[in-house]
Amino acid sequence: MKEIGDIFKEKREEIGITIEEVASDLKIDSVLIDNLEDGNDRVFKDILELKDVIKAYSKYLGLDEEELLEDYQDYVFSKTSKISKPIFHSFSKQ
């Protein structure tokens, strides 16, 4: 998630706009923009809200929306794929 945030931050700084300007233009709380750039996804109420912010912010900055959403999906998968799978024991006949 940090890598996605870095992409947004670098592009925003390259363009020369502040987080407050982004928040105002997109009508998104500046706290969400700031946390997204820091790679913190815990402030978002759910993954759908975060996905919507990624989509809107990437369009706003002229970034590849599909690529960033794919990166986000990869991130989500990497977090959830660590769930352990049940171990099945084979039972021998006695």
Backbone hydrogen bonds in HBPLUS format (Angstrom, degrees):
<---DONOR---> <-ACCEPTOR-->    atom                        ^
c    i                          cat <-CA-CA->   ^        H-A-AA   ^      H-
h    n   atom  resd res      DA  || num        DHA   H-A  angle D-A-AA Bond
n    s   type  num  typ     dist DA aas  dist angle  dist       angle   num
A0005-GLY N   A0001-MET O   3.05 MM   4  6.38 164.4  2.08 154.4 158.4     1
A0006-ASP N   A0002-LYS O   2.88 MM   4  6.12 151.9  1.95 147.2 155.2     2
A0007-ILE N   A0003-GLU O   3.11 MM   4  6.39 149.1  2.21 143.3 150.5     3
A0008-PHE N   A0004-ILE O   3.21 MM   4  6.62 160.8  2.25 152.7 156.5     4
A0009-LYS N   A0005-GLY O   2.92 MM   4  6.17 169.3  1.94 155.9 159.0     5
A0010-GLU N   A0006-ASP O   2.88 MM   4  5.93 169.8  1.89 151.4 154.5     6
A0011-LYS N   A0007-ILE O   3.11 MM   4  6.21 164.4  2.13 147.5 152.0     7
A0012-ARG N   A0008-PHE O   2.88 MM   4  6.04 164.6  1.91 155.4 160.1     8
A0013-GLU N   A0009-LYS O   2.91 MM   4  6.07 166.2  1.93 153.9 157.6     9
A0014-GLU N   A0010-GLU O   2.87 MM   4  5.99 148.8  1.97 142.3 151.8    10
A0015-ILE N   A0011-LYS O   2.96 MM   4  6.21 151.6  2.05 147.9 154.5    11
A0016-GLY N   A0012-ARG O   2.90 MM   4  6.14 139.8  2.07 139.5 151.8    12
A0017-ILE N   A0012-ARG O   3.28 MM   5  5.85 168.7  2.29 148.3 150.7    13
A0022-VAL N   A0018-THR O   3.09 MM   4  6.45 160.4  2.13 150.1 155.0    14
A0023-ALA N   A0019-ILE O   2.85 MM   4  6.07 168.9  1.86 155.8 158.9    15
A0024-SER N   A0020-GLU O   2.94 MM   4  6.05 157.3  1.99 143.3 149.6    16
A0025-ASP N   A0021-GLU O   2.90 MM   4  6.05 167.0  1.92 152.0 155.7    17
A0026-LEU N   A0022-VAL O   2.85 MM   4  5.96 163.3  1.88 158.3 162.9    18
A0027-LYS N   A0023-ALA O   2.75 MM   4  5.39 118.7  2.12 133.7 147.9    19
A0028-ILE N   A0023-ALA O   3.04 MM   5  4.79 146.7  2.15 129.3 138.2    20
A0032-LEU N   A0029-ASP O   2.98 MM   3  5.50 130.9  2.22 111.0 122.5    21
A0033-ILE N   A0029-ASP O   3.35 MM   4  6.83 156.0  2.42 147.4 153.8    22
A0034-ASP N   A0030-SER O   2.87 MM   4  6.03 168.3  1.89 153.3 156.6    23
A0035-ASN N   A0031-VAL O   2.94 MM   4  6.06 161.1  1.98 143.9 149.3    24
A0036-LEU N   A0032-LEU O   2.86 MM   4  5.99 154.3  1.93 146.6 154.0    25
A0037-GLU N   A0033-ILE O   3.01 MM   4  6.26 163.8  2.04 152.9 156.5    26
A0038-ASP N   A0034-ASP O   3.06 MM   4  6.33 136.0  2.27 137.4 149.8    27
A0040-ASN N   A0035-ASN O   2.87 MM   5  5.08 156.2  1.92 155.8 151.2    28
A0039-GLY N   A0036-LEU O   2.98 MM   3  5.05 153.3  2.05 102.9 111.6    29
A0050-LEU N   A0046-ASP O   3.28 MM   4  6.61 164.1  2.30 149.5 153.6    30
A0051-LYS N   A0047-ILE O   2.88 MM   4  6.01 155.7  1.94 142.3 149.3    31
A0052-ASP N   A0048-LEU O   2.94 MM   4  6.15 155.8  2.00 146.8 152.8    32
A0053-VAL N   A0049-GLU O   2.99 MM   4  6.28 154.6  2.05 150.5 157.3    33
A0054-ILE N   A0050-LEU O   2.93 MM   4  6.18 161.7  1.96 152.7 157.7    34
A0055-LYS N   A0051-LYS O   2.96 MM   4  6.14 159.8  2.00 147.7 153.3    35
A0056-ALA N   A0052-ASP O   2.93 MM   4  6.14 170.1  1.94 151.2 153.6    36
A0057-TYR N   A0053-VAL O   2.83 MM   4  5.84 167.0  1.85 153.2 157.6    37
A0058-SER N   A0054-ILE O   2.92 MM   4  5.90 157.7  1.97 144.3 150.7    38
A0059-LYS N   A0055-LYS O   3.14 MM   4  6.33 161.1  2.17 147.7 152.5    39
A0060-TYR N   A0056-ALA O   2.97 MM   4  6.13 162.1  2.01 147.7 153.3    40
A0061-LEU N   A0057-TYR O   2.99 MM   4  6.19 152.9  2.07 148.2 154.1    41
A0062-GLY N   A0058-SER O   3.01 MM   4  5.99 113.7  2.46 135.1 150.9    42
A0063-LEU N   A0058-SER O   2.79 MM   5  4.84 152.7  1.86 153.9 152.6    43
A0062-GLY N   A0059-LYS O   3.08 MM   3  5.03 148.5  2.19  99.2 109.0    44
A0068-LEU N   A0064-ASP O   3.07 MM   4  6.36 162.5  2.10 156.0 160.8    45
A0069-LEU N   A0065-GLU O   2.93 MM   4  6.13 157.5  1.98 151.4 158.0    46
A0070-GLU N   A0066-GLU O   2.90 MM   4  6.06 149.0  2.00 143.1 151.9    47
A0071-ASP N   A0067-GLU O   2.87 MM   4  6.15 154.5  1.94 146.0 153.2    48
A0072-TYR N   A0068-LEU O   2.89 MM   4  6.14 151.5  1.97 143.2 151.2    49
A0073-GLN N   A0069-LEU O   2.90 MM   4  6.16 155.6  1.96 144.0 150.5    50
A0074-ASP N   A0070-GLU O   2.89 MM   4  6.17 155.0  1.96 149.8 156.6    51
A0075-TYR N   A0071-ASP O   2.95 MM   4  6.22 151.3  2.04 142.7 150.7    52
A0076-VAL N   A0072-TYR O   2.89 MM   4  6.24 161.2  1.93 155.5 159.7    53
A0077-PHE N   A0073-GLN O   2.91 MM   4  6.09 162.1  1.94 148.8 154.0    54
A0078-SER N   A0074-ASP O   2.88 MM   4  6.08 155.0  1.94 146.6 153.6    55
A0079-LYS N   A0075-TYR O   3.05 MM   4  6.34 144.5  2.18 145.9 155.3    56
A0080-THR N   A0076-VAL O   2.98 MM   4  6.24 159.9  2.02 153.0 158.4    57
A0081-SER N   A0077-PHE O   2.75 MM   4  5.63 140.8  1.90 150.4 159.4    58
A0083-ILE N   A0080-THR O   3.32 MM   3  5.99 159.7  2.37 118.4 119.6    59
